[in-house]
Amino acid sequence: MRPFLLSRDTFHILVALADRDRHGYSIMQEIAERTGGEIRLSPSTLYSAVKRLLEQGFIEELEERPDPEHDDQRRRYYRLTKTGKRAAMEEARHLEKLLSDARASGLARKRA
Amino acid sequence: MSRAAKSQAGVLRLYQPFLWLYPAEFRDEYRRELCLAFVDRWREEHSIAGALFVWLHAIFGIFYQAPREHYHMIIHDLRYAFRILRKDFSVTAAAILILALGIGSTTLVFSLANGLLLRPLPYWQPERIIAVTESSPKDPNETTQISFPNYFDIRNRTRLLEDIGVYDNNQAAVRGEGSAERIPSAVASDGVFRVLGVEPLLGRAISPEDDTPGGPKVVLLSEELWQRRYGRDPHILGRTLQIDDSRWTVIGVMPARFHFPDRADLWFPLQMNPLKARRTDYFLRAIARLKPGVSVEQATSELESLLEQIHRENPAVNNNWSARAIPIRDFVAGPYRKAVITLLVAVGLLLLIACANVCNLLLVKASARVREIAIRAALGATRRRLLRQLVTESLLLGLAGGALGVLLAYLGIPALLSLIPVNLPLWMNFSPDSRVLGFAVAVSLLTALGFGIVPAFGSFHADLTDSLKEGGRGGTSGTRSKFMRQGLVIGEVALSVILLAGAGLMIRSFLALRMQDLGYHPENVLTVSIDYPESRYPDGAPARAMLRRLTEEVSSVPGLISTSFSSGIPLNDGWGRLFTIEGHPLELKDMTFINHIVVTPGYFRTLDIPLLQGRDFTEDDFDAPRIVIVSDSFAKKNWPKESPIGKRIRFGPPKNSEPWHTVVGVVADSKHGTYKGEDRASVYLPYNSEITPNALLVRTAGDPLQLQQSLRSRIVAFDSDIVVSRVFSLEQIIDRAGWQDRFLTVLFSCFAALALLLAAVGLYATISYSVSLSTHEIGIRMALGASASRVRAMILRQGMTLAAAGLFIGIVVAFALARLLKTQLYQISPNDPATYIAVPILLILVAALAAFLPTRRATRVDPVIALRHE
């Protein structure tokens, strides 16, 4: 099996951006909520990952503000790119495969 | 401001300083985002524990991520730099090669300096060890050995020296258990080992009981000799060895790599009697250990007053000399210090030239890159970012050049040492160590900054829009850069002229040294040291009979023209003695030394020293001694208006009971004691029953070295107990005497040649580049009817102007600096006209060649093509 493309934190960021464009703090919040507070990124971890994802072209910074309700002029918003989406989907497929392998060998509970 | 806002501002003030851990680019880009996200997160928590967690989490995150950002940035810069350097492979390769030559030569010379001047000597607390010497009243830097009684009195009276010991270099013939061989050895008083503070590996060192007159016959071995000759015999202690004519009991083995002085492998107790030793026999070297906290100056002033006291008590032997303490490092390395520093300066100049050369290459490259840099700046790269990128490229170049340079130096050390014909003292260790490596890295980095900074800053001065407009022809990007390039070339030429002038002076001096009249003809002379067992051939009739038979035996070797024995090989062994002319008694302090040489008949014939007056020695002189032959200068100085024949002289200090010797002949002057500089006058004595000569000199019909084997086997066949050693032709002996000058001259000349080459390459590159820039101008000129030869002359003039400017500056500086070489030069003035005529001629020729090559390309420019560029 080939190694995973994305680190855990990076994957979480991509997942957080999958439904809508977000600014940094919103990404942190979303991850914390989704994992029930189990995974909390520090600002530095978040922005190091963001920088890397921007360089790789997996996300992009928005010029316009997408969310008039929550818009905060001071903040930068990020959006998942097509490449980023493909990478995240690929990663999800790998995780799925891994999970099903784990189930088959009794390491994880079978689906109800 | 509300309370919440206040506390928020306070938290930020605490958080922000940590952001300085990030690279500037990252910080500039994300500082605001990081702060906002942190404050939002902080506001989420209301409990103290929660707030504390957010804090720690955030700070830990910075400590974890910031180094990674630095790492990413460096890797990114390196990758980019690597790509850029690979793209311009020829420029990169040239730069690395030039740097490797510069850094390699510097590292090589630094290894020498490290081994001689920096590496700690292998003794305990070597900074507290001093050499104790007697020093001349005329020049305190002129020092001599010390006499045993003086040492003895100093030892008993000193309050500042913890211990003092004396020693003398020697050679010992070791016989039995395998072939007889001559081994470097020393006689030493018991204090020597305590001063050095080195414990024996086995057994004990020489004790005060060993070092008493008539004390036990004991000997100490080096670990190397124990290994080589005695196979690490575990029962070596207490074993008796046949050395010279007696049996000596081994009391100890010194640890590996301990050799003192120089190369000694055997140590014998000195066992001198202070009552019998003469105060005027200055033949011992003394070392002492300072008490803790005592300075060398304090020791010197104590020694001065002690010697003064000794002279007051013994007025008959007062020679007015004083005493001096010299740090042991200066004492052993002193003779080499000047040469090493001269080489360091030379190699430093070479490194500067290499730097200027690479700087020039990068300037040319930078002007070709103006467009690239302008585009990157337009795309938002900050100035700092670009600068960092350019410096990374330089550092990469510097380190690559440095690595190759260290490799060159590493390979060069053995080659360099192979130029040295003598066995160096074993405390010298030239193998590269961490200090040398650290030096090389530091030099590489400094060099990289040196050649990298200028072009990097230069890149920004180009106007952005201009460079984009120009379409990357790299064109007019500044008269500034052009001036800088020309300045660099002028500097390079000037530096190389300085080195060339230095090399020229050294070559001239070396030639003068080699062509000096030694007073004998060294070609076709073979010299051999021999040691015979004195118990079987005691001085007097038995030794004489043996020498006579040995002479006959040796003379029958085919190809030998003449044979003789003497008490020493010229320029190799010497014995200086004081003397008194009958009727002209002198005080001790006014006396001078002469070379005291004992020879068998045939000596002057063998060396081809002409007899000027009187007669040569004959076989019968053995029985009628007390006669001497003196050198021409000795005769002229002491009997300027009379014939010296029949006059009498006496050896030793004034008022002694030595017999008078009558002068029977005068021979031409010849060099025995000193190769470089004024030699003492010489007095020859016929072989007599008091001193048996131990050097064999033969003149051969052909190459003397061809005969060494047959000569050696003839002597061993005569008596296998005779040890034959140090077989050299007299020319080899002269080579060895002048090795330091040759070494320095060869090395200096190599550096000068490299410097000239680099300067020529720099000149060529600059002219070549300017030709490529002015293709357009040349095209117009040629279209307007300028002939090829006029264009050529124009370019040549441009090159020669630069060369002439460099030459002028170089000559002026060289002229000012040359007097620093004065002490190294032999019979050549630092303002030697020949050198200052030859160097400019050589430089002009090389510069003309370097400037001429690009002209050929210029005149091949087709005006139509050149103008089509518009």
Interface residues (C-beta under 8 A of the other chain):
Chain A: G24 Y25 M28 R40 S42 P43 S44 T45 L46 Y47 S48 V50 K51 R52 R74 R75 R76
Chain B: F26 E29 Y30 R32 E33 L34 L36 A37 F38 D40 R41 H57 A58 F60 G61 I62 Y64 Q65 A66 R68 E69 H72
